[in-house]
């Protein structure tokens, strides 16, 4: 039971990060029916930007509390990621908005490769040790332990989800986003600017990705130019798992996928007679996706995409 509790905690932490990334995928898809496969690289840029900022602040402001350095690095990473995603949408996706769906899809893959290459040039193709700026004394929960960094991840995720729910459901921008998702042409006749709304959606998704990137690097203690590919792919799996275009589905899919993956990695060796160890845990996410698409193609909570007139 202690092992199971520990794996559930690890799964909740991992699933929280998947959920934040998946929200970026599902928000963009819900409005313009585009899968932004460069989203994982936005996460990577956010993580590496925060790593650079932390290094500069530790050198220039010695003695500054670790939590304050991490907070400032997170804010700067969010600004950089938001600006990057805004430029990507304006330059790479907007001119192709009325093109066949295959064109923006290929462009998204191209942007992903381009960002990885640029990051490799700027930050060099080496693993960077991400500093642990929070206390390291573990917190005991029964027979399991949780680190202050993991508590921070769960807390920040809950805050982000609450803010996003409020933004989408109770603000003018949220109403404009829902109207644009329903029918952009009719929304434009009602005084809404669809281009502005779509850009705002990309910016919000980038902020969530940057937060997830900083938390991912803090949790695993490493950052590098290819770090966004696997989390981005799994978050896309989580979005499809929960129901692409459905915000609640992205959260449920991300958390469930994280818990399933963590429990699976903990018991995979025992279940397969040590043929497969925890290093094969990545396959669990895609096995779950295959099963889900076979049994329920629209996802757990159903795909939510507006019908265009």
DOVEXDREN-409977 format. One record per residue (C-alpha): residue number from 0; chain; x, y, z. Coordinates in steps of 0.02 Angstrom, whole numbers, plus 50000, padded with zeros to 5 digits. Layout:
<recs>
REC  seq  mol      X      Y      Z
REC  NUM    A      X      Y      Z
...
</recs>
This chain:
<recs>
REC  seq  mol      X      Y      Z
REC    0    A  50000  50000  50000
REC    1    A  50145  50118  50036
REC    2    A  50213  50090  49860
REC    3    A  50040  50115  49786
REC    4    A  50015  50279  49883
REC    5    A  50185  50340  49828
REC    6    A  50149  50301  49646
REC    7    A  49980  50388  49656
REC    8    A  50065  50545  49723
REC    9    A  50195  50536  49585
REC   10    A  50056  50510  49459
REC   11    A  49958  50661  49520
REC   12    A  50113  50769  49504
REC   13    A  50151  50704  49330
REC   14    A  49968  50714  49278
REC   15    A  49958  50895  49336
REC   16    A  50096  50942  49215
REC   17    A  50014  50843  49075
REC   18    A  49850  50932  49110
REC   19    A  49926  51105  49095
REC   20    A  50008  51062  48928
REC   21    A  49851  50974  48865
REC   22    A  49747  51130  48899
REC   23    A  49853  51225  48773
REC   24    A  49820  51093  48640
REC   25    A  49635  51083  48673
REC   26    A  49604  51272  48682
REC   27    A  49684  51301  48512
REC   28    A  49596  51151  48435
REC   29    A  49429  51204  48506
REC   30    A  49439  51374  48421
REC   31    A  49527  51345  48254
REC   32    A  49533  51154  48239
REC   33    A  49724  51155  48234
REC   34    A  49842  51039  48327
REC   35    A  49991  51147  48374
REC   36    A  50129  51017  48374
REC   37    A  50255  51153  48419
REC   38    A  50172  51168  48591
REC   39    A  50299  51051  48673
REC   40    A  50441  51161  48610
REC   41    A  50359  51313  48689
REC   42    A  50370  51216  48853
REC   43    A  50555  51185  48818
REC   44    A  50590  51368  48782
REC   45    A  50503  51417  48944
REC   46    A  50607  51294  49044
REC   47    A  50773  51344  48965
REC   48    A  50733  51529  48982
REC   49    A  50699  51506  49167
REC   50    A  50862  51408  49184
REC   51    A  50958  51553  49106
REC   52    A  50870  51682  49215
REC   53    A  50903  51581  49373
REC   54    A  51088  51570  49331
REC   55    A  51100  51758  49301
REC   56    A  51006  51801  49460
REC   57    A  51110  51684  49567
REC   58    A  51267  51769  49503
REC   59    A  51205  51949  49512
REC   60    A  51099  51937  49670
REC   61    A  51178  51812  49790
REC   62    A  51078  51782  49947
REC   63    A  50909  51806  49863
REC   64    A  50781  51678  49927
REC   65    A  50763  51529  49811
REC   66    A  50574  51544  49799
REC   67    A  50589  51725  49742
REC   68    A  50717  51680  49608
REC   69    A  50604  51540  49547
REC   70    A  50452  51655  49543
REC   71    A  50541  51790  49444
REC   72    A  50613  51660  49324
REC   73    A  50438  51588  49300
REC   74    A  50365  51759  49259
REC   75    A  50501  51797  49133
REC   76    A  50484  51623  49056
REC   77    A  50296  51651  49036
REC   78    A  50324  51819  48949
REC   79    A  50453  51744  48829
REC   80    A  50343  51593  48790
REC   81    A  50190  51703  48763
REC   82    A  50285  51816  48643
REC   83    A  50353  51664  48551
REC   84    A  50182  51583  48530
REC   85    A  50107  51749  48474
REC   86    A  50238  51762  48336
REC   87    A  50214  51580  48287
REC   88    A  50026  51603  48268
REC   89    A  50045  51766  48172
REC   90    A  50184  51709  48054
REC   91    A  50160  51521  48033
REC   92    A  49976  51481  48064
REC   93    A  49871  51634  48023
REC   94    A  49916  51638  47835
REC   95    A  49864  51455  47824
REC   96    A  49701  51469  47920
REC   97    A  49593  51442  47767
REC   98    A  49709  51316  47685
REC   99    A  49681  51127  47683
REC  100    A  49706  51054  47857
REC  101    A  49864  50962  47805
REC  102    A  49959  51125  47772
REC  103    A  49954  51197  47950
REC  104    A  49987  51024  48020
REC  105    A  50148  51007  47920
REC  106    A  50192  51187  47965
REC  107    A  50170  51148  48150
REC  108    A  50290  51001  48137
REC  109    A  50413  51113  48044
REC  110    A  50401  51248  48178
REC  111    A  50433  51114  48310
REC  112    A  50594  51057  48225
REC  113    A  50647  51238  48196
REC  114    A  50625  51283  48380
REC  115    A  50723  51129  48436
REC  116    A  50865  51176  48319
REC  117    A  50868  51358  48374
REC  118    A  50867  51304  48557
REC  119    A  51011  51185  48522
REC  120    A  51109  51330  48445
REC  121    A  51068  51454  48585
REC  122    A  51083  51339  48737
REC  123    A  51198  51206  48662
REC  124    A  51150  51021  48647
REC  125    A  51198  50972  48824
REC  126    A  51094  50929  48977
REC  127    A  51080  51073  49100
REC  128    A  51067  51037  49286
REC  129    A  50913  51132  49343
REC  130    A  50944  51202  49518
REC  131    A  50829  51152  49660
REC  132    A  50779  51318  49737
REC  133    A  50653  51253  49863
REC  134    A  50684  51160  50027
REC  135    A  50728  50977  50004
REC  136    A  50659  50908  50168
REC  137    A  50525  50781  50116
REC  138    A  50350  50783  50189
REC  139    A  50289  50613  50251
REC  140    A  50112  50558  50209
REC  141    A  50087  50389  50290
REC  142    A  50216  50276  50210
REC  143    A  50243  50392  50062
REC  144    A  50340  50553  50043
REC  145    A  50312  50710  49942
REC  146    A  50441  50846  49913
REC  147    A  50409  51033  49930
REC  148    A  50438  51047  49742
REC  149    A  50297  50923  49710
REC  150    A  50184  51017  49831
REC  151    A  50225  51175  49732
REC  152    A  50181  51087  49569
REC  153    A  50011  51029  49633
REC  154    A  49973  51200  49709
REC  155    A  50023  51299  49554
REC  156    A  49923  51182  49443
REC  157    A  49767  51203  49550
REC  158    A  49787  51393  49546
REC  159    A  49812  51395  49356
REC  160    A  49659  51285  49328
REC  161    A  49552  51396  49441
REC  162    A  49609  51554  49350
REC  163    A  49580  51477  49179
REC  164    A  49405  51418  49229
REC  165    A  49362  51592  49289
REC  166    A  49436  51670  49132
REC  167    A  49340  51560  49011
REC  168    A  49173  51560  49101
REC  169    A  49158  51731  49182
REC  170    A  49256  51860  49083
REC  171    A  49227  51958  48923
REC  172    A  49376  51873  48842
REC  173    A  49307  51703  48889
REC  174    A  49139  51742  48810
REC  175    A  49230  51803  48654
REC  176    A  49331  51641  48649
REC  177    A  49173  51536  48661
REC  178    A  49085  51640  48528
REC  179    A  49234  51627  48410
REC  180    A  49241  51440  48436
REC  181    A  49055  51429  48393
REC  182    A  49063  51532  48233
REC  183    A  49201  51660  48199
REC  184    A  49106  51748  48060
REC  185    A  48951  51777  48166
REC  186    A  49063  51828  48313
REC  187    A  49145  51958  48201
REC  188    A  48973  52029  48157
REC  189    A  48939  52047  48344
REC  190    A  49093  52157  48366
REC  191    A  49217  52022  48417
REC  192    A  49387  52021  48334
REC  193    A  49425  51836  48298
REC  194    A  49608  51868  48259
REC  195    A  49633  51949  48429
REC  196    A  49541  51809  48517
REC  197    A  49644  51675  48429
REC  198    A  49806  51765  48472
REC  199    A  49749  51778  48654
REC  200    A  49714  51590  48654
REC  201    A  49890  51554  48592
REC  202    A  49962  51669  48725
REC  203    A  49863  51585  48865
REC  204    A  49916  51414  48803
REC  205    A  50098  51471  48799
REC  206    A  50090  51534  48978
REC  207    A  50021  51366  49036
REC  208    A  50158  51276  48938
REC  209    A  50294  51385  49014
REC  210    A  50227  51352  49190
REC  211    A  50226  51165  49152
REC  212    A  50403  51177  49081
REC  213    A  50473  51261  49236
REC  214    A  50386  51134  49348
REC  215    A  50444  50988  49240
REC  216    A  50625  51047  49248
REC  217    A  50613  51080  49435
REC  218    A  50541  50908  49468
REC  219    A  50669  50811  49365
REC  220    A  50817  50928  49390
REC  221    A  50865  50937  49207
REC  222    A  50830  51044  49054
REC  223    A  50885  51025  48873
REC  224    A  50831  51067  48695
REC  225    A  50731  50907  48663
REC  226    A  50642  50901  48832
REC  227    A  50474  50959  48762
REC  228    A  50446  50820  48635
REC  229    A  50391  50675  48747
REC  230    A  50288  50780  48871
REC  231    A  50206  50869  48724
REC  232    A  50163  50704  48641
REC  233    A  50094  50632  48803
REC  234    A  49994  50790  48837
REC  235    A  49919  50777  48664
REC  236    A  49876  50597  48708
REC  237    A  49795  50660  48869
REC  238    A  49693  50789  48771
REC  239    A  49629  50654  48653
REC  240    A  49603  50536  48801
REC  241    A  49491  50662  48889
REC  242    A  49408  50730  48731
REC  243    A  49498  50852  48617
REC  244    A  49423  51026  48625
REC  245    A  49352  50993  48798
REC  246    A  49440  51091  48938
REC  247    A  49377  50978  49077
REC  248    A  49424  50828  48971
REC  249    A  49603  50891  48954
REC  250    A  49620  50904  49143
REC  251    A  49540  50734  49177
REC  252    A  49639  50652  49037
REC  253    A  49804  50727  49097
REC  254    A  49782  50676  49278
REC  255    A  49719  50501  49236
REC  256    A  49860  50474  49113
REC  257    A  49989  50528  49241
REC  258    A  49918  50413  49375
REC  259    A  49904  50265  49254
REC  260    A  50083  50293  49194
REC  261    A  50153  50308  49371
REC  262    A  50063  50154  49437
REC  263    A  50109  50058  49280
REC  264    A  50293  50102  49295
REC  265    A  50291  50046  49476
REC  266    A  50215  49877  49440
REC  267    A  50268  49846  49259
REC  268    A  50416  49738  49308
REC  269    A  50314  49629  49425
REC  270    A  50173  49608  49301
REC  271    A  50289  49557  49158
REC  272    A  50408  49449  49258
REC  273    A  50546  49582  49246
REC  274    A  50541  49574  49056
REC  275    A  50488  49757  49052
REC  276    A  50554  49878  49182
REC  277    A  50504  50055  49229
REC  278    A  50609  50122  49084
REC  279    A  50470  50061  48969
REC  280    A  50337  50166  49056
REC  281    A  50323  50282  48905
REC  282    A  50230  50148  48808
REC  283    A  50089  50147  48936
REC  284    A  50025  50318  48879
REC  285    A  50009  50263  48699
REC  286    A  49935  50093  48742
REC  287    A  49801  50187  48841
REC  288    A  49772  50302  48690
REC  289    A  49751  50155  48571
REC  290    A  49628  50069  48687
REC  291    A  49530  50231  48714
REC  292    A  49519  50271  48529
REC  293    A  49461  50094  48495
REC  294    A  49325  50093  48629
REC  295    A  49276  50278  48632
REC  296    A  49346  50380  48487
REC  297    A  49277  50544  48556
REC  298    A  49370  50527  48723
REC  299    A  49310  50508  48901
REC  300    A  49207  50668  48910
REC  301    A  49176  50682  48723
REC  302    A  49250  50793  48591
REC  303    A  49185  50970  48597
REC  304    A  49203  51059  48431
REC  305    A  49080  51188  48371
REC  306    A  48989  51162  48206
REC  307    A  49038  51297  48082
REC  308    A  48896  51369  47978
</recs>
